[in-house]
Amino acid sequence: MAYKSQLELETQWTTAEGVDGVCYRFGDLVEVEKGKSKGAAGEIIALVAIDPEPIYLIELPTGKSVSAAQSELKEPRGNSGRTLIIRPNPGSPKNKNA
C-alpha cells in the first residue's frame, strides 16, 4: 500500500493491523546488531520509512536517538529493566473496613 504522508504511515502503524512487512511496533525495545549504531539499545519511537525496508527511529536511554533499518535490529537480551508498579484506583477507598 502506498501512503500519502508520514502521518498516514504512522497512523496505520499504530493500529492493531499495523503495516505489512513491519516487524516492530511503537514502544518495542530493540538492540542494533549491525551498522553504524551497532550495540545501541533503546525504544522504537517512530517508523520513518518502509521502502526499500522499514527504517525506525530509536530513542536511547541517554535521550539521544538513532535510526536503523529493520534488518539491523534484534530484540534485546535480558530484562528491559522496567518494573510494573501497581497503583490503587484513585476513586476507591484504600481500606474498605476502616
Phi and psi restraints in degrees (value plus and minus 20) as a CYANA .aco file:
   2 ALA   PHI    -111.4   -71.4
   2 ALA   PSI     112.2   152.2
   3 TYR   PHI    -121.9   -81.9
   3 TYR   PSI     117.2   157.2
   4 LYS   PHI     -98.2   -58.2
   4 LYS   PSI     -43.6    -3.6
   5 SER   PHI    -172.7  -132.7
   5 SER   PSI     145.2   185.2
   6 GLN   PHI     -81.8   -41.8
   6 GLN   PSI     -58.5   -18.5
   7 LEU   PHI     -81.2   -41.2
   7 LEU   PSI     -64.2   -24.2
   8 GLU   PHI     -83.0   -43.0
   8 GLU   PSI     -61.4   -21.4
   9 LEU   PHI     -82.5   -42.5
   9 LEU   PSI     -70.5   -30.5
  10 GLU   PHI     -88.7   -48.7
  10 GLU   PSI     -51.4   -11.4
  11 THR   PHI     -83.8   -43.8
  11 THR   PSI     -65.9   -25.9
  12 GLN   PHI     -85.0   -45.0
  12 GLN   PSI     -58.8   -18.8
  13 TRP   PHI     -80.8   -40.8
  13 TRP   PSI     -52.8   -12.8
  14 THR   PHI    -107.8   -67.8
  14 THR   PSI     -21.6    18.4
  15 THR   PHI    -100.8   -60.8
  15 THR   PSI     147.5   187.5
  16 ALA   PHI     -81.8   -41.8
  16 ALA   PSI     -51.4   -11.4
  17 GLU   PHI     -94.6   -54.6
  17 GLU   PSI     -49.9    -9.9
  18 GLY   PHI      48.4    88.4
  18 GLY   PSI    -177.9  -137.9
  19 VAL   PHI    -143.1  -103.1
  19 VAL   PSI     111.9   151.9
  20 ASP   PHI     -75.1   -35.1
  20 ASP   PSI     113.6   153.6
  21 GLY   PHI      64.0   104.0
  21 GLY   PSI     -23.3    16.7
  22 VAL   PHI    -120.7   -80.7
  22 VAL   PSI      97.4   137.4
  23 CYS   PHI    -107.4   -67.4
  23 CYS   PSI     -48.8    -8.8
  24 TYR   PHI    -128.1   -88.1
  24 TYR   PSI     131.9   171.9
  25 ARG   PHI    -137.3   -97.3
  25 ARG   PSI     147.7   187.7
  26 PHE   PHI     -75.6   -35.6
  26 PHE   PSI     110.5   150.5
  27 GLY   PHI      70.3   110.3
  27 GLY   PSI     -29.2    10.8
  28 ASP   PHI     -85.1   -45.1
  28 ASP   PSI     122.2   162.2
  29 LEU   PHI    -111.7   -71.7
  29 LEU   PSI     112.2   152.2
  30 VAL   PHI    -158.8  -118.8
  30 VAL   PSI     143.1   183.1
  31 GLU   PHI    -146.3  -106.3
  31 GLU   PSI     116.9   156.9
  32 VAL   PHI    -103.9   -63.9
  32 VAL   PSI     100.9   140.9
  33 GLU   PHI    -127.0   -87.0
  33 GLU   PSI     -25.1    14.9
  34 LYS   PHI    -165.2  -125.2
  34 LYS   PSI     145.2   185.2
  35 GLY   PHI      66.8   106.8
  35 GLY   PSI    -190.0  -150.0
  36 LYS   PHI     -86.7   -46.7
  36 LYS   PSI     -42.1    -2.1
  37 SER   PHI    -126.8   -86.8
  37 SER   PSI       3.4    43.4
  38 LYS   PHI     -69.9   -29.9
  38 LYS   PSI     113.6   153.6
  39 GLY   PHI      73.0   113.0
  39 GLY   PSI     -36.0     4.0
  40 ALA   PHI     -92.2   -52.2
  40 ALA   PSI     123.2   163.2
  41 ALA   PHI    -155.3  -115.3
  41 ALA   PSI     123.3   163.3
  42 GLY   PHI    -196.3  -156.3
  42 GLY   PSI    -179.8  -139.8
  43 GLU   PHI    -132.5   -92.5
  43 GLU   PSI     113.9   153.9
  44 ILE   PHI     -91.8   -51.8
  44 ILE   PSI     106.1   146.1
  45 ILE   PHI    -137.6   -97.6
  45 ILE   PSI     -30.6     9.4
  46 ALA   PHI    -180.2  -140.2
  46 ALA   PSI     131.0   171.0
  47 LEU   PHI    -125.3   -85.3
  47 LEU   PSI      91.4   131.4
  48 VAL   PHI    -105.9   -65.9
  48 VAL   PSI     -59.7   -19.7
  49 ALA   PHI    -176.1  -136.1
  49 ALA   PSI     143.5   183.5
  50 ILE   PHI    -147.0  -107.0
  50 ILE   PSI     -24.4    15.6
  51 ASP   PHI    -146.7  -106.7
  51 ASP   PSI     104.4   144.4
  52 PRO   PHI    -101.6   -61.6
  52 PRO   PSI     -37.9     2.1
  53 GLU   PHI    -167.6  -127.6
  53 GLU   PSI     139.6   179.6
  54 PRO   PHI     -79.4   -39.4
  54 PRO   PSI     115.6   155.6
  55 ILE   PHI    -140.3  -100.3
  55 ILE   PSI     110.7   150.7
  56 TYR   PHI    -136.6   -96.6
  56 TYR   PSI     134.8   174.8
  57 LEU   PHI    -123.0   -83.0
  57 LEU   PSI     107.8   147.8
  58 ILE   PHI    -139.4   -99.4
  58 ILE   PSI     104.8   144.8
  59 GLU   PHI    -108.8   -68.8
  59 GLU   PSI     107.1   147.1
  60 LEU   PHI    -109.2   -69.2
  60 LEU   PSI     140.2   180.2
  61 PRO   PHI     -78.0   -38.0
  61 PRO   PSI     -42.7    -2.7
  62 THR   PHI     -95.3   -55.3
  62 THR   PSI     -30.9     9.1
  63 GLY   PHI      77.7   117.7
  63 GLY   PSI     -34.9     5.1
  64 LYS   PHI     -97.6   -57.6
  64 LYS   PSI     145.8   185.8
  65 SER   PHI    -153.3  -113.3
  65 SER   PSI     133.7   173.7
  66 VAL   PHI    -153.8  -113.8
  66 VAL   PSI     137.6   177.6
  67 SER   PHI    -130.0   -90.0
  67 SER   PSI     129.0   169.0
  68 ALA   PHI    -173.9  -133.9
  68 ALA   PSI     127.9   167.9
  69 ALA   PHI     -97.5   -57.5
  69 ALA   PSI     134.0   174.0
  70 GLN   PHI     -75.2   -35.2
  70 GLN   PSI     -58.1   -18.1
  71 SER   PHI     -89.0   -49.0
  71 SER   PSI     -32.5     7.5
  72 GLU   PHI    -114.5   -74.5
  72 GLU   PSI     -22.9    17.1
  73 LEU   PHI    -128.2   -88.2
  73 LEU   PSI     137.6   177.6
  74 LYS   PHI    -170.3  -130.3
  74 LYS   PSI     145.1   185.1
  75 GLU   PHI     -90.4   -50.4
  75 GLU   PSI     121.7   161.7
  76 PRO   PHI     -89.5   -49.5
  76 PRO   PSI     135.2   175.2
  77 ARG   PHI    -101.7   -61.7
  77 ARG   PSI     129.2   169.2
  78 GLY   PHI      55.5    95.5
  78 GLY   PSI    -189.9  -149.9
  79 ASN   PHI     -98.5   -58.5
  79 ASN   PSI     122.7   162.7
  80 SER   PHI     -92.7   -52.7
  80 SER   PSI     -34.3     5.7
  81 GLY   PHI      67.5   107.5
  81 GLY   PSI     -22.1    17.9
  82 ARG   PHI    -102.4   -62.4
  82 ARG   PSI     125.7   165.7
  83 THR   PHI    -145.6  -105.6
  83 THR   PSI     116.1   156.1
  84 LEU   PHI     -99.3   -59.3
  84 LEU   PSI     104.4   144.4
  85 ILE   PHI    -130.3   -90.3
  85 ILE   PSI      96.0   136.0
  86 ILE   PHI    -108.5   -68.5
  86 ILE   PSI     101.0   141.0
  87 ARG   PHI    -134.8   -94.8
  87 ARG   PSI     123.8   163.8
  88 PRO   PHI     -88.4   -48.4
  88 PRO   PSI     131.6   171.6
  89 ASN   PHI     -85.6   -45.6
  89 ASN   PSI     103.1   143.1
  90 PRO   PHI     -82.9   -42.9
  90 PRO   PSI     -39.4     0.6
  91 GLY   PHI    -109.1   -69.1
  91 GLY   PSI     -25.0    15.0
  92 SER   PHI    -130.3   -90.3
  92 SER   PSI     127.2   167.2
  93 PRO   PHI     -87.7   -47.7
  93 PRO   PSI     127.4   167.4
  94 LYS   PHI     -89.1   -49.1
  94 LYS   PSI     -57.2   -17.2
  95 ASN   PHI    -157.2  -117.2
  95 ASN   PSI      87.6   127.6
  96 LYS   PHI     -90.0   -50.0
  96 LYS   PSI     -41.2    -1.2
  97 ASN   PHI    -111.8   -71.8
  97 ASN   PSI     -16.6    23.4
